[in-house]
Amino acid sequence: ADAGVADQREATLDVNGVALAAGDAVTIIKDLDVKGANFTAKRGTPVRNICLSDNPLHIEGKVNGQRIVIIAAYTKKN
């Protein structure tokens, strides 16, 4: 039953329209101010082993040792 739910879910896409999957590595393409933390995720920062969230527009990843939610449209798949 879970496989059917995953197939019906909208795909999470990067800036180039490439589908992202859990465990992929992406690169941030724009400086992003991280809310709730005192740093900016810089352009070119690699994010490895991403996780998909319930919202197909967002991914989760670790940047500067903190787990953050990133808008998928601001990433590029490696």
Kinemage of the C-alpha trace (Angstrom):
@kinemage 1
@onewidth
@group {chain A} dominant
@subgroup {mainchain}
@vectorlist {calphas} color= white
{ca ala a 1} P 0.000 0.000 0.000
{ca asp a 2} L 2.887 2.399 0.762
{ca ala a 3} L 4.363 1.925 -2.711
{ca gly a 4} L 1.077 3.040 -4.266
{ca val a 5} L 1.065 6.190 -2.139
{ca ala a 6} L 4.641 7.020 -3.171
{ca asp a 7} L 3.742 6.618 -6.854
{ca gln a 8} L 0.803 9.030 -6.519
{ca arg a 9} L 2.867 11.690 -4.773
{ca glu a 10} L 4.008 14.685 -6.790
{ca ala a 11} L 7.697 14.500 -7.714
{ca thr a 12} L 10.219 16.757 -5.978
{ca leu a 13} L 12.151 18.608 -8.685
{ca asp a 14} L 15.378 20.607 -8.641
{ca val a 15} L 15.954 23.848 -10.562
{ca asn a 16} L 16.510 21.945 -13.833
{ca gly a 17} L 13.366 19.811 -13.465
{ca val a 18} L 15.285 16.666 -12.488
{ca ala a 19} L 13.411 14.446 -10.032
{ca leu a 20} L 15.066 14.138 -6.618
{ca ala a 21} L 15.014 11.007 -4.475
{ca ala a 22} L 15.892 10.346 -0.852
{ca gly a 23} L 19.652 9.911 -0.457
{ca asp a 24} L 20.578 12.104 -3.440
{ca ala a 25} L 23.277 14.762 -3.265
{ca val a 26} L 22.442 18.318 -4.314
{ca thr a 27} L 24.184 21.693 -4.465
{ca ile a 28} L 22.613 24.947 -3.295
{ca ile a 29} L 22.432 27.441 -6.193
{ca lys a 30} L 21.539 30.591 -4.223
{ca asp a 31} L 22.593 32.079 -0.870
{ca leu a 32} L 19.807 31.173 1.574
{ca asp a 33} L 19.178 32.829 4.942
{ca val a 34} L 18.376 30.062 7.409
{ca lys a 35} L 15.481 31.050 9.669
{ca gly a 36} L 16.020 30.230 13.333
{ca ala a 37} L 19.779 29.941 12.898
{ca asn a 38} L 22.469 32.567 12.669
{ca phe a 39} L 24.020 31.626 9.341
{ca thr a 40} L 23.498 31.771 5.600
{ca ala a 41} L 23.703 28.638 3.471
{ca lys a 42} L 26.083 29.787 0.740
{ca arg a 43} L 25.752 29.122 -2.972
{ca gly a 44} L 27.732 26.031 -3.989
{ca thr a 45} L 27.293 24.274 -0.635
{ca pro a 46} L 26.877 20.520 -1.167
{ca val a 47} L 24.065 18.745 0.679
{ca arg a 48} L 24.375 14.947 0.797
{ca asn a 49} L 21.840 12.284 1.713
{ca ile a 50} L 18.767 14.490 1.388
{ca cys a 51} L 15.395 13.422 2.732
{ca leu a 52} L 12.103 14.173 1.048
{ca ser a 53} L 9.415 15.893 3.085
{ca asp a 54} L 5.629 15.655 2.868
{ca asn a 55} L 5.663 18.838 0.773
{ca pro a 56} L 7.068 18.096 -2.729
{ca leu a 57} L 8.517 21.635 -2.889
{ca his a 58} L 10.844 21.040 0.094
{ca ile a 59} L 13.745 18.741 0.933
{ca glu a 60} L 15.634 18.256 4.180
{ca gly a 61} L 19.387 18.165 4.492
{ca lys a 62} L 22.308 18.902 6.774
{ca val a 63} L 24.157 22.215 6.294
{ca asn a 64} L 26.806 23.466 8.745
{ca gly a 65} L 25.945 20.577 11.057
{ca gln a 66} L 22.277 21.568 11.298
{ca arg a 67} L 19.329 19.819 9.693
{ca ile a 68} L 17.358 22.366 7.662
{ca val a 69} L 14.466 22.435 5.205
{ca ile a 70} L 15.471 23.721 1.766
{ca ile a 71} L 13.234 24.762 -1.108
{ca ala a 72} L 13.994 22.197 -3.812
{ca ala a 73} L 13.901 24.842 -6.572
{ca tyr a 74} L 17.079 26.382 -5.044
{ca thr a 75} L 19.075 23.170 -5.516
{ca lys a 76} L 20.760 21.347 -8.380
{ca lys a 77} L 21.239 17.570 -8.411
{ca asn a 78} L 24.894 16.477 -8.537
